[in-house]
Amino acid sequence: MTEKVKVPSGVDDAIKWAREKGYTDCGIVLATQFVPIKFNFEVIARWMVEGDGKNDDKLLNALVNGYEVEPEHKVGDWAKVVFTSGGQAIGIVDTLAFDDIIFDYLDQNTEVKRCRIHRDCATTPTPEEIKTERERRLWAKIDRKPYEVKDDDVMIIREGRHDNSLQVKDFDKRELHQMMRSGDIIGFYPVESFISFEEVESNA
């Protein structure tokens, strides 16, 4: 059974309103293309634009085959917004302001940005997207890209009941990245956090 398209609650309201006014499925699609777009069709059109073109087909699918309504975002929920420029923002909602949701996100350069968007334009990221974002944020804390390692980093490998530590330079890099993704490596000490006692003895 094919999973139904999910739409924001505002889009659901707009579709119901249009059908009550006597619009056919084709009429709803055409009404979102008018300039200027009027009435509740603006909500649908904005959702289609935020979807970077992908929501056009989703609207057709939703109208013909039915759809499910995205749950309302609450403070503490993960939210995702796709920009018309092609980028996206994924973050945890920390503020609700009227019909907007607000959250911080990391841009492509891992700089913290603030996003304020109408809740009808936000969707819920998939578990895979949330996992990827969590990893990206974890690595950003030490100013690195995901899985960017250095030779003097110390990897912690869990073997049975004991943990072993090895430096990155002792691994083949491809094997290392695979072990990190598979969970064989449970964490590491980045070289930036290393404290050298030799510096205490230095005359500098």
N, C-alpha and C positions, 0 to 999 in steps of 0.2 A: 504494500500500500504506500503510495507516494505521500510524503509529508506535506501538509498544507503550508501555503505561504503565511508568514506572520507579518501583520501590519501594526503600526502604532495605533493607540486608541483614538487619536484625533482623526486618522484616516478612516477608521471604522465608523466614527460618527459622521464623517463627511459622505461616505458611501451610503449609509442608511438614510441620511437626509436627502441625497440625490434620488434614491429609489422612491422615497415617499413623495417626491415632487414629480415622479413619473419618468425619470430618465432611464433609458435602457443602458445595458452594459456598454454598448458602442457609444451612446450619448455621453456617458461619464468620461470615457477615454477622450473623446473629441473636445469636451468642455475643459479638460485640463490643458489643451493646446491653444486656447484663445488668448489673445493679448488685447486689453488687459484681462487677466483671469479674475472672475468674480465669485462672490459668495464662498461657500465651503470648498469649492474646487481648488482654491489657492492652497489649502492644507495638503490636498493630494498632490498637487503640482510641486510643492516645496519638498515633499517626501521623495518624489521621483527625481528631482534635481540632486538632493542630498545623496541619493543612491548611486551617483556617478553613472547614470544611464542604465544600470542593472535593474532598477526598480520599474522600468517601463514594462518589461515582460512580467515582472512580479504582479503588477497591477492587473494585467490581462488574465494571468493565472488565477489571481484572487477573485476576480469578478466572475469568471467562468466556472471554476472548480471549488470555490469557497475558500475561506481563510480563517486563521486564528488571530486573536488580538494579543499583541505584545503586552506583558504585564507592566503596570505603571512603575517607573523607576522611583526608588526610595533612597534616602540617604544611606550610604554604605553599599549600594548596589554597583556592580560594574556596568558601564555604559560605553557605547561605541558610536562615533559619528564619522561618516565619510564625507570629506569636503569635495566641492566641485573641482578643485585643483588636482584631485587624485590622491591626496594624502588622507590620513585618518587620525582620529584621536580616540584613545582608549584610556579610561580612568575610572576612579571610584567616586561616585556622586557624594559631594560633601555639603551641598547647599541646594535647596529648592526655593526658587524665587518666582512667584506668580506661576506662569506656565513654562518657565525655563528651568533647566537643570544646569548646575555649575560643578566643574571638577578640574583638577590639574592633570596634565598629561605631559609625556615626553615627546618632543618633536623628533625629526629624523637625526638631528644633531645632539640628541639626548639633553636638550635644554628644556627646563620646566616652563610650560605655557599654561595659561588659564583659558578654559573653554566655557562659554556660556551659549547654550543652544536651546531652542524650543524643544520641549520634551517629545513632541510628535516627530522630530527629526532624528531622535536617538533610538538605537536598537540595543539589544543585549548581545555582547560578544559570545562566541562559542567557547566551550571549555578549553579548546586548543589555543584560541586567541588569547584567553586570559593567562594560560600557562606561559605562552611566549612573551606576553607583556611583563609578567612577573619576573621572568628570567632577564629580560632587557633592563628592568629597573634594578635588579640585583647587581648586574655587571656595571651599570651606570654609576653605582655608589663608589666604585673604585676607578671611575673614568675610563672604562673599557667597553668595547663592543662584546656581545655575547660570544663566549668561548674563546675570547682573545687571551691567550696565556703567554707567560714569559718564562725563559729558561730556569730562572731561580725561584719560580713559584713552587711551593711544596704541596703536592697532592696527597689527600688522605684516602686510602683504599680500605674498604671493609672486607676482611676475609674471615669468615666464621665469627668468632666472638672477639677478634682482635682487629685493631686498626694498624695499618702500615703506612708509612710516609715515604714518598719518593719525589725527587725534583722532576720538573717537567723535562729537563734535558735528558733524563733517563728513559724517556718514552719516544716511540715513533709518534709524530704529531697526529697522523690519521687515526691510529689506534687510540690515542689519548682522547680525541674528540668523540670517538664512538663510545668509549668508556664513560665519558661525562654524560652523554645523552642517554645512555642505557641505565645510568644510576650505579654503575660499579664504583665510581668515584663519588664519595659522599660530600666532598667539599675540599677547599684548599686554602692555604695561607698565601696571599699575594705577597710578592717581594716588597711591595710598598709598605707593608705593615711590619717588616722585619726590623728589629732593633739590634744594632751591632754594638757589642761591648767594646770592640776595638776602637770605636770612636771616643770612648771615655779616656782611653790611654793616649789619644792623639794630642800633639802639641798645638794643633791648629786652633 
